[in-house]
Amino acid sequence: MDILSKARSIISDYNNIMSQMMDTKIMLDQDKMTTLSREKSTLDESYELSKQYIDLQDQLSDLDDMKNDKEYEDLIKEESSKINHKILRLEDKLIKILISDDPNDNKNAIIEVRAGTGGDEAGLFASDLMRMYTRYAENNNFQINMMDIHETGVGGLKSATFSIEGPKAYGTYKYESGVHRVQRIPKTESGGRVHTSAATVAVLPEAETAEVEINNADIKVDTYRASGAGGQHVNKTESAIRLTHIPTGLVVTCQDEASQHKNKASAMKVLRSRLFALEQEKLNKDRDDMRKNLVSTGDRSAKIRTYNFPQGRITDHRINYTSHKLQATLEGDISHLIEQLKLAEESAQIE
């Protein structure tokens, strides 16, 4: 990796963002300013390190020009050694940032949880997963916004869509995308047999309005009465919204708010993020196998993680990581999983 070229590129990108943010025309565009602010925030650390790195390289070059001066030969060697040591430390920091840095990491996350195979038990497990993610968010000062939820009659979930807002929300939750499998004796099972069921999770980076343009003529809007828990407005007003994006066939529903206007705004947020994810998937197709297969069909065989209750074990199959903190994990302690997945991704990128 050519660190010096990368450092110069980071500084150029950062200066370009700052220049745009100072443009009076762009200042009036709130969506564009929000996008630029996020991009700047993503580059802040690497920009400072890059400036230090280039400064040290310049100092080393100046000393190199003086290497034939016999009077200061020992001093030059000593200073060069100190600077080279600092450069190596900075290189390690920059490499770690460059290999792990995803420009989407700093975005909010939109999470979709759906029951897969397994009937009522799959719905109960989907509910457990949603609780696990929201508990982790609460414990780490993320904001949770419920967008759409469809419950089953036994307290489970058919599906739920919600956003997690906060610093590096997407970077934190992105590894959860895929099929999750559970092995346990269901509450609905009287015979005491262990059942296997599954739920799918999709984690999308929330797209800014300026990043995805949607033509209103491409959207079919349907309104209907909300169902399930939700207050007095349920089944009395057509507050629920269904958006169909005609060019792609994507369908988004939202019914958690009492206001039709709020539901439409939330549905647009999800649609924009799904379209953004489709575009990102095309761009990353050759580069990022992990994100290429975000969500499978919900079939038990296409699993990323297994939650085995009889053995109190949780196993992530992508990195062969096993922990016996099953109950604590379901209560929201997913930090150990996130850390192991990040380490594995960094190691793979270095190799």
C-alpha positions as CSV (number, residue, x, y, z in Angstrom):
1,M,0.0,0.0,0.0
2,D,1.4,3.4,-1.0
3,I,0.8,5.3,2.2
4,L,2.2,8.6,1.0
5,S,-0.1,8.7,-2.0
6,K,-3.1,7.7,0.2
7,A,-2.2,10.4,2.7
8,R,-2.1,13.0,-0.1
9,S,-5.4,11.8,-1.5
10,I,-7.1,12.0,1.9
11,I,-5.9,15.6,2.4
12,S,-7.1,16.5,-1.1
13,D,-10.5,14.9,-0.5
14,Y,-10.8,16.7,2.9
15,N,-9.9,20.1,1.4
16,N,-12.4,19.6,-1.4
17,I,-15.1,18.9,1.2
18,M,-14.2,22.0,3.2
19,S,-14.2,24.1,0.0
20,Q,-17.7,22.9,-0.8
21,M,-18.9,23.6,2.7
22,M,-17.7,27.2,2.3
23,D,-19.6,27.6,-0.9
24,T,-22.6,30.0,-0.3
25,K,-24.8,28.1,-2.7
26,I,-24.2,24.7,-1.0
27,M,-24.7,26.3,2.4
28,L,-28.3,26.8,1.5
29,D,-28.8,23.1,0.7
30,Q,-29.4,21.5,4.0
31,D,-29.3,17.9,2.7
32,K,-26.0,18.5,0.8
33,M,-24.5,20.1,3.9
34,T,-25.6,17.2,6.1
35,T,-23.9,14.8,3.6
36,L,-20.7,16.8,3.5
37,S,-20.6,17.1,7.2
38,R,-20.8,13.3,7.6
39,E,-18.1,12.9,5.0
40,K,-15.9,15.4,6.8
41,S,-16.5,13.6,10.1
42,T,-15.5,10.3,8.5
43,L,-12.2,11.8,7.3
44,D,-11.3,13.9,10.4
45,E,-8.9,11.4,12.1
46,S,-7.2,10.2,8.9
47,Y,-6.8,13.8,7.7
48,E,-4.9,14.8,10.9
49,L,-2.7,11.6,10.7
50,S,-2.0,12.3,7.0
51,K,-0.9,15.8,7.7
52,Q,1.5,14.6,10.4
53,Y,2.7,11.8,8.1
54,I,3.5,14.1,5.2
55,D,5.2,16.6,7.6
56,L,7.5,13.9,8.9
57,Q,8.3,12.7,5.4
58,D,9.3,16.2,4.5
59,Q,11.5,16.5,7.6
60,L,13.2,13.2,6.6
61,S,13.7,14.5,3.1
62,D,15.4,17.7,4.4
63,L,17.7,15.6,6.6
64,D,18.5,13.4,3.7
65,D,19.7,16.5,1.7
66,M,22.1,17.2,4.6
67,K,23.5,13.7,4.9
68,N,26.9,14.7,3.3
69,D,27.5,17.3,6.0
70,K,30.2,15.5,8.1
71,E,30.0,18.1,10.9
72,Y,26.4,17.1,11.7
73,E,26.5,13.5,10.6
74,D,25.8,11.9,14.0
75,L,23.0,14.4,14.8
76,I,21.4,13.8,11.4
77,K,21.5,10.0,12.0
78,E,19.9,10.4,15.4
79,E,17.1,12.7,14.1
80,S,16.5,10.5,11.1
81,S,16.1,7.4,13.4
82,K,13.6,9.3,15.6
83,I,11.6,10.5,12.6
84,N,11.5,7.0,11.0
85,H,10.2,5.6,14.3
86,K,7.4,8.1,14.3
87,I,6.6,7.4,10.6
88,L,6.3,3.7,11.3
89,R,3.9,4.3,14.2
90,L,1.8,6.7,12.0
91,E,1.8,4.1,9.2
92,D,0.4,1.5,11.5
93,K,-2.4,3.9,12.5
94,L,-3.2,4.9,8.9
95,I,-3.2,1.4,7.6
96,K,-5.7,0.3,10.3
97,I,-8.0,3.2,9.4
98,L,-7.6,2.7,5.6
99,I,-8.4,-1.0,5.7
100,S,-11.3,-0.7,8.0
101,D,-12.7,2.6,6.9
102,D,-16.1,2.3,5.1
103,P,-17.6,5.7,4.2
104,N,-21.0,4.3,5.2
105,D,-19.9,3.4,8.7
106,N,-20.7,6.8,10.1
107,K,-24.3,6.7,8.8
108,N,-27.4,5.8,10.8
109,A,-28.6,2.2,10.3
110,I,-31.9,0.9,9.1
111,I,-32.6,-2.7,10.4
112,E,-35.2,-5.1,9.0
113,V,-35.9,-8.3,10.9
114,R,-38.1,-11.0,9.4
115,A,-39.3,-14.4,10.6
116,G,-37.9,-17.2,8.3
117,T,-38.6,-20.9,8.5
118,G,-40.0,-22.3,11.7
119,G,-43.6,-21.1,12.0
120,D,-44.5,-19.4,15.3
121,E,-41.1,-20.2,16.8
122,A,-39.4,-18.2,14.0
123,G,-41.6,-15.2,14.9
124,L,-40.7,-15.5,18.6
125,F,-37.0,-15.6,17.6
126,A,-37.4,-12.6,15.3
127,S,-38.8,-10.8,18.3
128,D,-35.8,-11.9,20.4
129,L,-33.4,-10.5,17.8
130,M,-35.2,-7.1,17.6
131,R,-35.1,-6.9,21.4
132,M,-31.3,-7.8,21.4
133,Y,-30.6,-5.0,18.9
134,T,-32.7,-2.4,20.7
135,R,-31.3,-3.3,24.1
136,Y,-27.8,-2.8,22.7
137,A,-28.8,0.6,21.3
138,E,-30.3,1.7,24.6
139,N,-27.1,0.7,26.5
140,N,-24.9,2.6,24.0
141,N,-27.0,5.8,23.8
142,F,-28.2,5.2,20.2
143,Q,-31.7,6.5,19.3
144,I,-34.3,3.9,18.2
145,N,-37.1,4.8,15.8
146,M,-39.7,2.1,15.0
147,M,-41.0,2.4,11.5
148,D,-43.0,-0.7,10.7
149,I,-44.0,-3.8,12.7
150,H,-46.2,-6.8,12.0
151,E,-46.8,-9.1,15.0
152,T,-47.9,-12.7,15.3
153,G,-50.7,-13.9,17.5
154,V,-48.3,-15.5,20.0
155,G,-46.2,-12.5,20.8
156,G,-43.7,-12.9,17.9
157,L,-42.9,-10.9,14.9
158,K,-43.6,-11.4,11.2
159,S,-41.4,-8.5,10.4
160,A,-40.1,-5.2,11.9
161,T,-38.3,-2.2,10.5
162,F,-36.6,0.3,12.7
163,S,-33.7,2.8,12.5
164,I,-30.7,3.2,14.9
165,E,-29.3,6.7,15.0
166,G,-26.0,7.7,16.4
167,P,-22.2,7.9,15.7
168,K,-21.1,4.9,13.5
169,A,-24.5,3.2,13.9
170,Y,-24.2,1.4,10.6
171,G,-20.5,0.5,11.3
172,T,-21.6,-1.1,14.5
173,Y,-24.6,-3.1,13.2
174,K,-23.6,-4.0,9.7
175,Y,-22.2,-7.4,10.6
176,E,-25.6,-8.6,11.7
177,S,-26.9,-8.9,8.1
178,G,-27.8,-12.5,7.2
179,V,-29.7,-15.5,8.4
180,H,-29.8,-16.2,12.1
181,R,-30.6,-19.8,13.3
182,V,-32.0,-20.8,16.7
183,Q,-32.1,-24.3,18.3
184,R,-34.3,-24.6,21.4
185,I,-37.4,-26.1,22.8
186,P,-40.2,-23.7,21.7
187,K,-42.6,-22.2,24.2
188,T,-45.4,-23.5,21.9
189,E,-43.9,-27.1,22.0
190,S,-45.4,-29.4,24.6
191,G,-43.3,-32.5,23.7
192,G,-40.0,-30.9,24.8
193,R,-38.3,-31.5,21.4
194,V,-35.6,-29.1,20.3
195,H,-36.7,-27.2,17.1
196,T,-34.6,-25.3,14.6
197,S,-36.0,-22.1,13.1
198,A,-34.6,-19.0,11.5
199,A,-34.9,-15.3,11.0
200,T,-33.3,-12.9,8.5
201,V,-31.7,-9.6,9.3
202,A,-30.9,-6.8,6.8
203,V,-28.9,-3.8,8.0
204,L,-28.8,-0.9,5.6
205,P,-26.9,2.4,5.7
206,E,-29.4,5.3,5.9
207,A,-29.0,7.2,2.6
208,E,-29.1,11.0,2.6
209,T,-31.6,12.7,0.3
210,A,-28.7,14.2,-1.7
211,E,-27.3,10.7,-2.3
212,V,-30.3,9.1,-3.9
213,E,-32.7,10.9,-6.2
214,I,-36.1,9.4,-6.5
215,N,-38.5,10.5,-9.2
216,N,-42.1,10.9,-7.7
217,A,-43.5,9.5,-11.0
218,D,-41.7,6.3,-10.2
219,I,-43.5,5.7,-6.9
220,K,-47.0,4.3,-6.4
221,V,-48.4,5.3,-3.1
222,D,-51.2,3.3,-1.4
223,T,-52.8,4.1,2.0
224,Y,-54.6,1.6,4.2
225,R,-55.7,1.1,7.8
226,A,-53.0,0.1,10.2
227,S,-53.4,-3.2,12.1
228,G,-52.3,-4.4,15.5
229,A,-51.2,-2.3,18.5
230,G,-50.9,1.3,17.9
231,G,-53.5,3.4,19.6
232,Q,-56.9,4.8,18.9
233,H,-56.1,5.7,15.3
234,V,-55.7,2.0,14.3
235,N,-58.5,0.8,11.9
236,K,-60.1,4.2,12.0
237,T,-58.0,6.2,9.6
238,E,-55.9,5.2,6.6
239,S,-52.6,6.3,8.2
240,A,-50.5,3.3,7.0
241,I,-48.5,3.8,3.8
242,R,-47.3,1.4,1.1
243,L,-44.7,2.7,-1.4
244,T,-43.9,0.7,-4.6
245,H,-40.8,1.8,-6.5
246,I,-41.9,0.9,-10.1
247,P,-38.5,0.6,-11.8
248,T,-37.1,-1.9,-9.2
249,G,-40.3,-3.4,-7.8
250,L,-39.2,-2.6,-4.2
251,V,-42.1,-2.3,-1.8
252,V,-41.9,-0.5,1.6
253,T,-44.7,-0.3,4.2
254,C,-44.9,1.8,7.3
255,Q,-47.7,2.0,9.8
256,D,-46.1,2.7,13.2
257,E,-47.0,6.4,13.3
258,A,-50.5,7.9,13.8
259,S,-49.8,10.4,11.0
260,Q,-49.9,9.4,7.4
261,H,-47.4,12.2,6.6
262,K,-44.9,10.7,9.2
263,N,-45.4,7.2,7.9
264,K,-44.7,8.3,4.3
265,A,-41.5,10.1,5.4
266,S,-40.3,7.0,7.2
267,A,-41.2,4.8,4.2
268,M,-39.3,7.1,1.9
269,K,-36.3,6.9,4.3
270,V,-36.3,3.1,4.0
271,L,-36.9,3.1,0.2
272,R,-34.0,5.5,-0.3
273,S,-31.7,3.3,1.9
274,R,-32.7,0.2,0.0
275,L,-32.0,1.8,-3.4
276,F,-28.7,3.1,-2.0
277,A,-27.8,-0.4,-0.8
278,L,-28.6,-1.8,-4.3
279,E,-26.2,0.7,-5.8
280,Q,-23.5,0.0,-3.2
281,E,-23.9,-3.7,-3.8
282,K,-23.2,-3.2,-7.5
283,L,-20.1,-1.1,-6.7
284,N,-18.8,-3.6,-4.2
285,K,-19.6,-6.7,-6.1
286,D,-16.0,-7.7,-6.9
287,R,-14.5,-6.3,-3.7
288,D,-16.7,-7.2,-0.8
289,D,-17.9,-10.8,-0.5
290,M,-19.2,-10.2,3.1
291,R,-21.7,-7.5,2.1
292,K,-22.5,-9.1,-1.3
293,N,-24.9,-11.6,0.3
294,L,-26.6,-9.3,2.8
295,V,-29.8,-11.4,3.2
296,S,-30.6,-14.8,1.9
297,T,-34.1,-16.4,1.6
298,G,-34.6,-17.2,5.3
299,D,-33.7,-20.9,4.6
300,R,-32.0,-22.6,7.6
301,S,-29.0,-23.7,5.5
302,A,-27.9,-20.2,4.6
303,K,-26.9,-19.2,8.2
304,I,-24.4,-16.8,9.5
305,R,-25.0,-17.5,13.2
306,T,-26.5,-20.2,15.4
307,Y,-28.0,-19.7,18.9
308,N,-28.1,-23.1,20.6
309,F,-30.1,-23.0,23.8
310,P,-29.5,-26.6,25.1
311,Q,-25.7,-25.9,25.1
312,G,-26.0,-22.2,26.0
313,R,-23.8,-21.6,22.9
314,I,-23.7,-18.9,20.2
315,T,-21.6,-19.5,17.1
316,D,-20.8,-17.1,14.3
317,H,-20.0,-19.4,11.3
318,R,-18.3,-16.7,9.2
319,I,-15.3,-16.6,11.6
320,N,-15.8,-19.8,13.5
321,Y,-16.2,-17.9,16.8
322,T,-18.1,-19.5,19.6
323,S,-19.1,-18.0,22.9
324,H,-21.2,-19.4,25.8
325,K,-22.6,-15.9,26.7
326,L,-25.9,-16.8,24.9
327,Q,-28.3,-15.3,27.5
328,A,-26.2,-12.1,28.0
329,T,-26.0,-11.7,24.2
330,L,-29.7,-11.9,23.8
331,E,-30.1,-9.3,26.5
332,G,-28.1,-6.9,24.3
333,D,-24.5,-7.6,25.0
334,I,-23.3,-8.1,21.3
335,S,-20.1,-6.2,21.7
336,H,-18.0,-9.4,21.8
337,L,-19.5,-10.5,18.4
338,I,-18.9,-7.0,16.8
339,E,-15.3,-6.9,18.1
340,Q,-14.5,-10.4,16.8
341,L,-16.0,-9.7,13.4
342,K,-14.2,-6.4,13.0
343,L,-10.9,-8.1,13.9
344,A,-11.5,-10.8,11.4
345,E,-12.4,-8.3,8.6
346,E,-9.2,-6.3,9.3
347,S,-7.0,-9.4,9.3
348,A,-8.5,-10.5,6.0
349,Q,-8.0,-7.1,4.4
350,I,-4.3,-7.0,5.6
351,E,-3.7,-10.4,4.1
